[in-house]
């Protein structure tokens, strides 16, 4: 079965990227787990080519912080669903994630259960969007065939 959605993770720590990569059998969720990015700049370079549906980003990264990345993604790629992971329980960062459109803020070490909960939210949103598009397309086609 072909993966329906694509996830891109970004973290400057190799162990953290690998932990997320190995945490789930991604294909069981119809998800292709893309090669993780080392920082926010790499994410922005790769989005146009790889077209992820979901972005999981660390908050504290060099060059472009996770919060700056979330702001840019919200502005330039508003359809990408974002969530953040961090080793810091910092209210201002949590608030920043949600202000930037993120759906969740997970504390490291992220548990499998937390990741599944967040992904379930993201997948539900993606599926609702697809259903909405299908309804709009269907009514557009009906309108077009009635006017022909």
C-alpha positions in Angstrom: 0.0 0.0 0.0 1.4 3.4 -1.0 1.9 5.9 1.8 -0.9 8.5 1.8 0.9 11.2 3.8 4.5 12.4 4.3 6.2 13.4 7.5 9.3 15.4 7.8 11.1 15.7 11.2 13.7 18.2 12.0 16.1 18.1 15.0 19.8 19.1 15.3 20.5 16.0 17.5 21.0 12.8 15.6 19.7 10.6 18.5 16.5 12.5 18.6 15.9 12.3 14.8 16.6 8.5 15.0 14.4 8.1 18.0 11.4 9.6 16.1 12.2 7.6 13.0 12.3 4.3 14.8 9.5 4.9 17.2 6.6 3.9 14.9 6.0 1.6 12.0 5.1 4.6 9.9 3.7 2.7 6.9 1.1 1.2 9.2 -0.3 4.7 9.5 -0.1 5.2 5.7 2.8 7.6 6.3 6.1 7.9 4.5 8.7 9.1 7.0 11.1 11.3 5.0 14.8 11.5 5.7 15.0 13.8 8.8 16.4 17.3 8.5 19.2 18.6 10.7 17.9 22.2 11.0 15.2 24.6 10.0 17.0 25.9 6.9 17.3 22.4 5.5 13.5 22.0 6.1 12.7 25.1 4.1 15.0 24.0 1.3 13.3 20.5 1.1 9.6 21.4 1.5 9.1 22.5 -2.2 10.6 19.2 -3.5 9.4 16.7 -0.9 6.0 18.2 -0.1 5.5 16.9 3.5 2.0 17.0 4.9 3.2 17.0 8.6 6.3 18.6 10.1 7.7 17.6 13.5 10.3 20.1 14.6 12.6 20.6 17.6 12.3 24.0 19.1 16.0 24.7 19.9 18.0 24.3 16.7 20.9 26.4 15.3 20.5 28.9 12.4 16.7 28.9 12.4 14.9 28.0 15.6 11.9 25.8 15.6 9.6 28.7 16.4 11.0 30.8 13.5 10.6 27.7 11.3 7.0 27.3 12.4 6.3 30.9 11.6 7.8 30.6 8.1 5.9 27.3 7.4 2.6 28.9 8.6 3.2 31.8 6.3 4.6 30.0 3.2 3.0 26.5 3.5 -0.2 26.9 5.5 -1.4 23.4 4.6 1.4 21.7 6.4 0.4 20.5 9.8 3.1 21.2 12.4 4.0 20.0 15.9 6.9 20.7 18.1 9.2 18.7 20.4 11.4 20.2 23.0 13.5 19.4 26.0 12.2 22.5 27.7 8.9 23.0 29.5 8.8 26.7 28.7 5.4 28.4 28.6 6.5 31.1 26.1 7.7 28.4 23.7 4.6 26.4 24.1 2.5 29.5 23.4 4.7 30.4 20.4 4.1 26.9 18.9 0.3 27.3 19.1 0.4 30.9 17.9 2.3 29.6 14.9 -0.4 27.1 14.1 1.2 24.1 15.7 -1.2 21.4 16.8 1.0 20.0 19.7 4.0 20.6 21.9 5.7 17.4 23.1 8.4 17.2 25.8 11.4 15.1 25.1 11.9 12.3 25.5 8.7 11.9 23.4 6.8 8.7 24.2 5.3 6.5 21.5 1.8 7.2 22.9 2.3 11.0 22.7 3.5 10.8 19.1 0.6 8.5 18.1 -1.9 10.9 19.8 -0.4 13.9 17.9 -0.3 12.1 14.6 -3.9 11.0 15.0 -4.9 14.6 15.4 -2.8 15.6 12.3 -4.2 12.7 10.2 -7.8 13.5 11.2 -7.2 17.1 10.1 -5.7 16.0 6.8 -8.6 13.6 6.1 -11.2 16.2 7.0 -9.5 18.6 4.5 -9.6 15.9 1.8 -13.2 15.2 2.4 -14.0 18.9 2.2 -12.1 19.2 -1.1 -14.0 16.2 -2.5 -17.4 17.7 -1.6 -16.4 21.0 -3.2 -15.1 19.3 -6.3 -18.3 17.2 -6.5 -20.6 20.2 -6.2 -18.5 22.1 -8.8 -18.8 19.1 -11.2 -22.6 18.9 -10.6 -22.9 22.6 -11.2 -20.9 22.4 -14.4 -22.9 19.4 -15.7 -26.2 21.1 -14.9 -25.1 24.3 -16.8 -24.0 22.3 -19.9 
